[in-house]
Amino acid sequence: MKTRTTSVLAALLLSFALPAMAAPADEVKALLEQRKAADAYALAKQHPEEIGNPAFDFFFGIAAIDSGHAGEGVLALERYVINFPDNREARLELARGYFVLGEDARAREEFNGVLKSNPPPAVVANIERFMNALDARQSSYRTTTGVYAELGYGHDTNVNGGVGNSGIVLPVFGSVRVDATGVRAAADFLYAAIGGEIIHPIAPGLAVFANGRLDTKNNSGELPSRFDQNNIIVNGGLTYLLDKNLWRFMASHATVEVDNKRFRDVDSLSGELSHQIDELQSAGPFVQLARLNYMGDNEPRNADFYAAGANYRKAFIGPFQPLLTVSASVADEHNTQNRPDLGRTMWGGRVAVAVTPAPKWSAAVGVAYQNSKYSAQDPLLLTTRKDDYYALDATVGYAFSRHLSLRGELLLSDNKSNLELYEYKRNIIGAKLRYDF
């Protein structure tokens, strides 16, 4: 009888002891669910006797990583994974801890292990973001390369940037009729591009890079096809990271072909500084010097180009993870052929917001404005040209995998001018399929 009573008392004591033992883990979990990682970590540190309890280690590990104590978090999660090696969520959190610590190889191994278990699409999308970040970070200590190809189809309402009607009114001349090649022409188009990049670190924080792209846009129809365009762009330079400052210097060459004939070359030098204000904000200035060389009948438009401006970026914590970017610039396009009427001063800016509305999805919208004032009167129209350019752009992207993605693009633009000959509206809509090798 005494033995039975003792057993009952022991069972009662154990039933009270188990909730008491689980209480710290439950409290840490509750604070994590309230997005109070720092409070969860502080509470967990008050219970060192719970270390080794798998339930406690699991939530303590997450709280430690989320509150900036990744080393402790990784140790706690490693203890948990030893006991429960098939727990996918624990391995995912452990991989994230390795990522924060800079243990890239171990992070990649754990992420790949989770991928092999066929997790839900949302988990796959999250892992792919980390893998992309690992690829980007890898360039800081070893040579990295990348090649991509794009194919697209779309519609352009004004392939030649022409006026809306053939009949216009100009100073001095009055009513005139514009040739067909200068009147707005719409067309469907096919787009193709191939590009690549190589980044080679040469010292801590210092790396050299080179990249290039070849793209082509081919319009349907006899007249629009005369405005088919090819672009060849080659860039090279170096980046230097010092504390919170990232310096970037670059030399570029770009060639534009129209109807398979060389139209313009641009050679430029540029420099940019990005200062990390805090974890969510960065800002800095940029400068650019360029020489514009036109071919054939357009040679009088040759110019030297000078620009300066500033960029600002801010990330927001919350739904859709919004990213705000703002840029502003001033520029001078100084004509070198004694034709100041073809030179101009410019100022303008752009504001854009990018979001991640769902796993594998991305979206962005931006608005831009540019004011141009030409440096002298047009010798025939006896009027100094002034333009105001407005643009709205938007993109929506979906990633089928880390390598294959689809992007929809929209551009609505309107160039207003005091000379009707240079007024036009142009809208472009298209879709591009991209593969990153």
KEPA-984788 format. One line per field, with one value per residue (C-alpha): z, x, y; chain. Coordinates in nm, 4 decimals, always signed. Example, Ala and Ser with C-alpha at 12.3 -4.5 7.8 and 13.67 -1.06 7.14 Angstrom:
# residues 2
z <- (+0.7800  +0.7140)
x <- (+1.2300  +1.3670)
y <- (-0.4500  -0.1060)
chain <- (A  A)
//
This chain:
# residues 437
z <- (+0.0000  +0.0882  -0.2408  -0.4381  -0.2541  -0.3203  -0.6903  -0.7067  -0.5314  -0.7654  -1.0666  -0.9353  -0.8662  -1.2149  -1.3757  -1.2102  -1.2772  -1.6530  -1.7264  -1.4998  -1.6903  -2.0266  -1.9176  -2.0165  -2.3672  -2.4044  -2.2872  -2.5284  -2.8092  -2.7232  -2.7388  -3.0750  -3.2103  -3.1012  -3.2978  -2.9754  -3.0390  -2.8039  -2.5157  -2.5958  -2.5871  -2.2575  -2.1004  -2.2223  -2.0730  -1.7318  -1.7512  -1.8044  -1.6353  -1.9441  -2.1831  -2.3252  -2.3157  -2.6871  -2.6784  -2.5031  -2.7325  -3.0408  -2.9457  -2.7709  -3.0911  -3.3031  -3.0501  -3.0314  -3.4102  -3.4532  -3.1776  -3.3029  -3.1053  -3.3882  -3.2249  -2.9258  -3.1531  -3.3744  -3.0735  -2.9377  -3.2729  -3.3277  -2.9957  -3.1098  -3.4535  -3.2970  -3.1280  -3.4146  -3.7398  -3.9594  -3.8303  -4.1446  -3.9662  -3.7250  -4.0102  -4.1941  -3.8866  -3.8383  -4.2006  -4.1422  -3.8367  -4.0371  -4.3011  -4.0416  -3.9010  -4.2473  -4.2455  -4.6111  -4.6881  -4.3918  -4.4665  -4.8269  -4.7128  -4.4732  -4.7261  -4.9867  -4.7306  -4.6706  -5.0464  -5.0878  -4.8537  -5.1050  -4.8809  -4.9650  -5.2403  -4.9858  -4.8130  -5.1466  -5.2432  -4.9099  -4.9460  -5.3008  -5.1752  -4.9268  -5.1964  -5.4245  -5.1382  -5.0816  -5.4496  -5.4331  -5.1120  -5.2554  -5.4955  -5.2022  -5.1576  -5.4786  -5.8501  -5.9642  -6.3104  -6.4466  -6.7870  -6.8756  -7.1794  -7.2373  -7.4937  -7.5132  -7.7074  -7.6854  -7.8449  -7.8991  -7.9853  -8.1245  -8.2414  -8.4087  -8.1454  -8.4060  -8.3725  -8.3377  -8.6594  -8.9869  -8.9835  -8.7263  -8.6737  -8.6366  -8.5685  -8.8847  -9.1192  -8.9853  -9.0932  -9.2277  -9.3094  -9.1528  -9.3637  -9.2853  -9.1132  -8.8564  -8.7742  -8.4939  -8.6064  -8.3879  -8.4087  -8.2292  -8.1579  -8.0683  -7.8123  -7.7395  -7.5175  -7.3830  -7.1162  -6.8580  -6.5688  -6.3889  -6.0445  -5.9119  -5.5583  -5.5371  -5.1697  -4.8682  -4.9710  -5.3168  -5.6349  -6.0096  -6.2367  -6.6025  -6.7653  -7.1028  -7.2853  -7.6428  -7.7116  -8.0175  -8.0754  -8.4090  -8.5110  -8.7360  -9.0492  -9.3308  -9.1814  -8.8163  -8.9190  -9.0334  -8.6629  -8.5453  -8.2738  -8.1479  -7.8341  -7.7391  -7.3878  -7.2149  -6.8604  -6.6396  -6.3117  -5.9447  -5.6149  -5.2743  -4.9453  -4.6422  -4.3233  -4.4229  -4.7562  -5.0894  -5.3704  -5.7327  -6.0333  -6.3878  -6.7506  -7.0188  -7.3922  -7.5627  -7.9298  -8.0680  -8.4130  -8.5950  -8.8901  -8.8491  -8.9108  -8.6468  -8.5027  -8.1857  -7.9608  -7.5962  -7.3928  -7.0267  -6.6852  -6.3685  -5.9932  -5.7143  -5.3344  -5.1330  -4.7599  -4.5310  -4.2939  -4.0965  -4.1630  -4.3705  -4.5393  -4.7776  -4.9719  -5.1750  -5.4705  -5.8235  -6.1162  -6.4848  -6.7751  -7.1265  -7.4934  -7.7430  -8.1016  -8.3721  -8.7191  -9.0667  -9.0958  -8.7157  -8.6563  -8.5726  -8.2513  -8.1084  -7.7466  -7.4166  -7.1330  -6.7636  -6.4889  -6.1093  -5.8686  -5.5628  -5.4788  -5.1683  -5.0718  -4.7787  -4.6943  -4.4772  -4.2391  -4.2844  -4.5337  -4.8909  -4.7745  -4.9587  -5.0943  -5.1782  -5.4145  -5.4964  -5.7356  -5.8617  -6.1081  -6.3111  -6.6419  -6.9266  -7.2815  -7.4364  -7.8156  -7.9661  -8.3300  -8.2871  -8.2732  -7.9321  -8.0445  -8.0203  -7.6712  -7.3523  -6.9737  -6.7874  -6.4408  -6.3118  -6.0876  -6.0266  -5.7394  -5.7316  -5.4923  -5.5183  -5.3225  -5.2742  -5.2629  -5.2374  -5.2554  -5.6016  -5.6972  -5.7284  -5.8431  -5.8833  -6.0006  -6.0664  -6.1908  -6.3580  -6.4792  -6.6843  -6.7847  -7.0850  -7.1942  -7.5123  -7.5249  -7.8263  -8.0744  -8.3530  -8.6598  -8.8737  -8.6216  -8.4339  -8.1045  -7.8153  -7.7535  -7.4089  -7.3209  -7.0244  -7.0194  -6.7966  -6.7528  -6.5531  -6.5477  -6.3844  -6.3680  -6.2345  -6.2048  -6.1223  -6.0491  -6.1594  -6.0056  -5.9173  -6.2875  -6.4791  -6.4386  -6.6285  -6.6181  -6.7483  -6.8258  -6.8912  -6.9874  -7.0400  -7.1545  -7.2728  -7.4061  -7.4092  -7.5962  -7.6924  -8.0488  -8.1769  -8.3945  -8.0816  -7.8939  -7.8743  -7.6608  -7.6438  -7.4572  -7.4488  -7.3012  -7.3118  -7.1438  -7.1088  -7.0182  -6.8537  -6.7811  -6.5530  -6.6174)
x <- (+0.0000  +0.2836  +0.4558  +0.1399  +0.0916  +0.4494  +0.4057  +0.0913  +0.2657  +0.5625  +0.3338  +0.1567  +0.4870  +0.6111  +0.2935  +0.3574  +0.7325  +0.7024  +0.5083  +0.7472  +1.0426  +0.8843  +0.7807  +1.1041  +1.0964  +0.7283  +0.7899  +1.0805  +0.8639  +0.5806  +0.8142  +0.9499  +0.5952  +0.5493  +0.8660  +1.0489  +1.3738  +1.5838  +1.3407  +1.3303  +1.7103  +1.7282  +1.4726  +1.6554  +1.9830  +1.8125  +1.7742  +2.1203  +1.9947  +1.7761  +2.0724  +2.0686  +1.6897  +1.6085  +1.2888  +1.4742  +1.7798  +1.5614  +1.3910  +1.6988  +1.8984  +1.6475  +1.6240  +2.0040  +2.0463  +1.7623  +1.8978  +2.2565  +2.4165  +2.4587  +2.7486  +2.5383  +2.2456  +2.4461  +2.5785  +2.2249  +2.0866  +2.3783  +2.2886  +1.9278  +2.0122  +2.2281  +1.9116  +1.6729  +1.8736  +1.5613  +1.3995  +1.3906  +1.3065  +1.5980  +1.8421  +1.7100  +1.7644  +2.1103  +2.1979  +2.0830  +2.3071  +2.6080  +2.5236  +2.5214  +2.8542  +3.0107  +3.0514  +2.9543  +3.0525  +2.8616  +2.5634  +2.5524  +2.5764  +2.2834  +2.0701  +2.1337  +2.0402  +1.7041  +1.6438  +1.6938  +1.3981  +1.1566  +1.0365  +0.7320  +0.7743  +0.7910  +1.0865  +1.2588  +1.2212  +1.3681  +1.6648  +1.7292  +1.7549  +2.0208  +2.2013  +2.2066  +2.3493  +2.6146  +2.7079  +2.7403  +2.9443  +3.1715  +3.3124  +3.4866  +3.7356  +3.7445  +3.7071  +3.3474  +3.1923  +2.8416  +2.6759  +2.3120  +2.0861  +1.7519  +1.4749  +1.1777  +0.8773  +0.6861  +0.5134  +0.6545  +0.4097  +0.6805  +0.9940  +1.1372  +1.0466  +0.8366  +0.5699  +0.2084  +0.0852  +0.2550  +0.1112  +0.2800  +0.3435  +0.6997  +0.8423  +0.9457  +0.8040  +0.4487  +0.2534  +0.4776  +0.4405  +0.6826  +0.8260  +0.6905  +1.0158  +0.9590  +0.5976  +0.5231  +0.5400  +0.4245  +0.5526  +0.5870  +0.9462  +1.1687  +1.4445  +1.7530  +2.0542  +2.3592  +2.5934  +2.8495  +3.0636  +3.3842  +3.4914  +3.8421  +3.9505  +4.3104  +4.3271  +4.0933  +3.8096  +3.9584  +3.8374  +3.8495  +3.5580  +3.4619  +3.1249  +2.9615  +2.6330  +2.5130  +2.1435  +1.9245  +1.5713  +1.4126  +1.0868  +0.8144  +0.7140  +0.9064  +0.9357  +0.9841  +1.2549  +1.4634  +1.4917  +1.6117  +1.8698  +2.1775  +2.3729  +2.7239  +2.8353  +3.1669  +3.2568  +3.5597  +3.6798  +3.7379  +3.5518  +3.6969  +3.5197  +3.6507  +3.4447  +3.0996  +3.2096  +3.1979  +3.3883  +3.3295  +3.5317  +3.4469  +3.5458  +3.2887  +3.2446  +2.9056  +2.8139  +2.4637  +2.3698  +2.0505  +1.9419  +2.2741  +2.4708  +2.6929  +2.5091  +2.6934  +2.9885  +3.0075  +3.3283  +3.2998  +3.4657  +3.2578  +3.2986  +3.0511  +3.0561  +2.7953  +2.8018  +2.6140  +2.4285  +2.2846  +2.1617  +1.8719  +2.0033  +2.2820  +2.3592  +2.6369  +2.7433  +2.8464  +3.0218  +3.0550  +3.2647  +3.1861  +3.2540  +2.9694  +3.0767  +2.8076  +2.8544  +2.7767  +2.5197  +2.4834  +2.8482  +2.7558  +2.5985  +2.9372  +2.9702  +3.1499  +2.9189  +2.9622  +2.7264  +2.7096  +2.4449  +2.3523  +2.1731  +1.9788  +1.8447  +1.6297  +1.4952  +1.1867  +1.1142  +0.7620  +0.5265  +0.6592  +1.0055  +0.9870  +1.3064  +1.3039  +1.5617  +1.5962  +1.8436  +1.9019  +2.1541  +2.2686  +2.4530  +2.6037  +2.6194  +2.8777  +2.8792  +3.2308  +3.1383  +3.0657  +2.6936  +2.5796  +2.2177  +2.2778  +2.4307  +2.2250  +2.2171  +1.9998  +1.8698  +1.6302  +1.5719  +1.3988  +1.2071  +1.1362  +0.9973  +1.0664  +0.8752  +0.8607  +0.4869  +0.5214  +0.7854  +0.9493  +0.7742  +0.9203  +0.7751  +0.8915  +0.7557  +0.9420  +0.8827  +1.1432  +1.1725  +1.4372  +1.4543  +1.6696  +1.7588  +1.9618  +2.2574  +2.1604  +1.8853  +1.8117  +1.9666  +1.6580  +1.3769  +1.5358  +1.4141  +1.6027  +1.4703  +1.3451  +1.2233  +1.0512  +1.0654  +0.8360  +0.8457  +0.6713  +0.8269  +0.7118  +0.8327  +0.6934  +0.9169  +0.8718  +1.1596  +1.0936  +1.4300  +1.7630  +1.8516  +1.5279  +1.3055  +1.0369  +1.0001  +0.7260  +0.8196  +0.6215  +0.7485  +0.5211  +0.7064  +0.6144  +0.8592  +0.7140  +0.8957  +0.8471  +0.9215  +0.6483  +0.8985  +1.0500  +0.7317  +0.6471  +0.4898  +0.6264  +0.4976  +0.6742  +0.5406  +0.7164  +0.8117  +1.1617  +1.2687  +1.6130  +1.8466  +2.1505  +2.4156)
y <- (+0.0000  +0.2333  +0.1567  +0.2323  +0.5630  +0.6623  +0.5878  +0.7994  +1.0880  +1.0572  +1.0625  +1.3717  +1.5446  +1.4539  +1.5888  +1.9241  +1.9159  +1.8573  +2.1799  +2.3678  +2.2285  +2.3147  +2.6633  +2.8482  +2.6989  +2.7891  +3.1450  +3.1889  +3.0493  +3.2913  +3.5910  +3.4739  +3.4488  +3.8126  +3.9048  +3.9959  +3.8124  +4.0283  +3.9700  +3.5978  +3.5807  +3.7741  +3.5402  +3.2306  +3.3546  +3.3561  +2.9774  +2.8251  +2.5082  +2.4457  +2.4175  +2.0672  +2.0408  +1.9966  +2.2057  +2.4880  +2.4646  +2.4925  +2.8176  +2.9589  +2.9026  +3.0927  +3.3780  +3.4072  +3.4258  +3.6765  +3.9024  +3.9182  +3.6322  +3.3862  +3.1989  +3.0930  +3.0190  +2.7858  +2.5914  +2.5475  +2.4349  +2.1970  +2.0301  +2.0006  +1.8607  +1.5887  +1.4586  +1.5305  +1.5148  +1.4922  +1.8123  +2.0275  +2.3517  +2.3129  +2.2491  +2.5535  +2.7729  +2.6209  +2.7010  +3.0583  +3.0780  +2.9582  +3.2201  +3.4994  +3.3795  +3.3763  +2.9978  +2.9867  +2.6270  +2.4858  +2.7108  +2.5914  +2.2277  +2.2658  +2.4560  +2.1860  +1.9205  +2.0873  +2.1195  +1.7448  +1.6836  +1.8460  +2.1321  +2.3515  +2.6169  +2.9005  +2.7328  +2.6671  +3.0348  +3.1435  +2.9079  +3.0289  +3.3875  +3.2767  +3.0781  +3.3829  +3.5869  +3.3185  +3.3328  +3.7107  +3.6998  +3.4342  +3.6948  +3.8675  +3.5824  +3.3790  +3.4391  +3.4094  +3.4084  +3.4199  +3.4009  +3.4640  +3.4651  +3.6361  +3.5993  +3.8334  +3.9506  +4.2771  +4.5722  +4.9242  +5.2037  +5.4338  +5.2525  +5.5658  +5.8256  +6.0069  +6.2754  +6.1721  +6.3406  +6.4226  +6.7752  +7.0048  +7.3744  +7.5085  +7.8552  +8.0442  +7.7751  +7.7525  +7.4403  +7.1631  +6.7934  +6.5449  +6.2619  +5.9135  +5.8093  +6.0860  +5.9924  +5.7501  +5.3852  +5.0956  +4.7383  +4.4078  +4.3111  +4.0192  +4.0692  +3.8606  +3.9180  +3.7392  +3.8647  +3.7665  +3.8855  +3.7924  +3.9186  +3.8560  +3.9585  +4.0802  +4.1868  +4.2049  +4.4347  +4.4993  +4.3289  +4.3826  +4.3041  +4.2926  +4.2389  +4.2715  +4.2388  +4.2051  +4.2592  +4.3033  +4.4317  +4.3422  +4.5111  +4.3716  +4.5636  +4.7321  +5.0812  +4.9753  +4.7277  +5.0246  +5.1073  +4.7657  +4.8191  +4.6355  +4.7260  +4.6162  +4.7124  +4.6305  +4.7435  +4.6967  +4.8377  +4.7782  +4.7889  +4.8703  +4.8055  +4.9957  +4.9870  +5.1151  +5.2624  +5.0801  +5.2548  +5.1591  +5.2812  +5.1782  +5.2319  +5.1549  +5.1305  +5.1083  +5.0883  +5.1378  +5.0085  +5.1091  +4.8954  +4.7101  +5.0316  +5.1854  +5.4848  +5.5964  +5.5070  +5.6098  +5.5845  +5.6763  +5.6808  +5.6766  +5.6620  +5.5922  +5.5818  +5.3933  +5.4662  +5.2254  +5.4570  +5.1654  +4.8127  +4.9436  +5.2590  +5.3581  +5.6745  +5.8294  +6.0422  +5.9467  +6.1176  +6.0327  +6.1615  +6.0412  +6.1091  +6.0656  +5.9948  +5.9757  +5.8342  +5.9680  +6.2447  +6.2554  +6.3497  +6.7156  +6.5769  +6.4676  +6.5811  +6.5520  +6.4516  +6.5407  +6.4235  +6.4191  +6.3054  +6.1027  +5.7778  +5.6762  +5.3329  +5.2300  +4.8848  +4.8452  +4.5598  +4.4332  +4.2720  +4.2555  +4.3774  +4.7142  +4.8685  +5.2401  +5.3915  +5.7603  +5.9216  +6.2744  +6.4151  +6.7150  +6.6884  +6.8864  +6.7526  +6.9869  +6.9778  +6.9498  +7.0331  +7.4035  +7.3318  +7.4615  +7.4203  +7.0436  +7.0660  +7.0868  +7.0979  +6.8483  +6.7755  +6.5138  +6.2174  +5.8871  +5.7286  +5.3553  +5.0958  +4.7213  +4.4568  +4.0805  +4.0097  +3.6301  +3.3570  +3.3523  +3.6779  +4.0271  +4.3580  +4.7168  +5.0505  +5.3744  +5.7279  +5.9495  +6.3076  +6.4895  +6.8546  +6.9486  +7.3011  +7.3360  +7.5740  +7.7900  +7.8630  +7.6174  +7.7912  +7.7219  +7.7555  +8.0497  +7.9021  +7.7465  +7.3960  +7.2954  +6.9436  +6.7794  +6.4001  +6.1915  +5.8134  +5.5433  +5.1958  +4.8741  +4.5144  +4.1878  +3.8831  +3.5160  +3.2758  +2.9204  +2.8282  +2.9866  +2.9739  +3.0336  +3.3403  +3.5305  +3.9089  +4.1362  +4.4976  +4.8153  +5.1630  +5.4638  +5.7767  +6.1249  +6.3851  +6.7359  +7.0129  +7.3759  +7.2598  +7.0283  +6.8431  +6.6832  +6.5929  +6.2244  +5.9546  +5.6040  +5.2968  +4.9608  +4.6380  +4.3039  +3.9780  +3.8309  +3.4799  +3.4673  +3.1788  +3.2236  +2.9598)
chain <- (A  A  A  A  A  A  A  A  A  A  A  A  A  A  A  A  A  A  A  A  A  A  A  A  A  A  A  A  A  A  A  A  A  A  A  A  A  A  A  A  A  A  A  A  A  A  A  A  A  A  A  A  A  A  A  A  A  A  A  A  A  A  A  A  A  A  A  A  A  A  A  A  A  A  A  A  A  A  A  A  A  A  A  A  A  A  A  A  A  A  A  A  A  A  A  A  A  A  A  A  A  A  A  A  A  A  A  A  A  A  A  A  A  A  A  A  A  A  A  A  A  A  A  A  A  A  A  A  A  A  A  A  A  A  A  A  A  A  A  A  A  A  A  A  A  A  A  A  A  A  A  A  A  A  A  A  A  A  A  A  A  A  A  A  A  A  A  A  A  A  A  A  A  A  A  A  A  A  A  A  A  A  A  A  A  A  A  A  A  A  A  A  A  A  A  A  A  A  A  A  A  A  A  A  A  A  A  A  A  A  A  A  A  A  A  A  A  A  A  A  A  A  A  A  A  A  A  A  A  A  A  A  A  A  A  A  A  A  A  A  A  A  A  A  A  A  A  A  A  A  A  A  A  A  A  A  A  A  A  A  A  A  A  A  A  A  A  A  A  A  A  A  A  A  A  A  A  A  A  A  A  A  A  A  A  A  A  A  A  A  A  A  A  A  A  A  A  A  A  A  A  A  A  A  A  A  A  A  A  A  A  A  A  A  A  A  A  A  A  A  A  A  A  A  A  A  A  A  A  A  A  A  A  A  A  A  A  A  A  A  A  A  A  A  A  A  A  A  A  A  A  A  A  A  A  A  A  A  A  A  A  A  A  A  A  A  A  A  A  A  A  A  A  A  A  A  A  A  A  A  A  A  A  A  A  A  A  A  A  A  A  A  A  A  A  A  A  A  A  A  A  A  A  A  A  A  A  A  A  A  A  A  A  A  A  A  A  A  A  A  A  A  A  A  A  A  A  A  A  A  A  A  A  A  A  A  A)
//
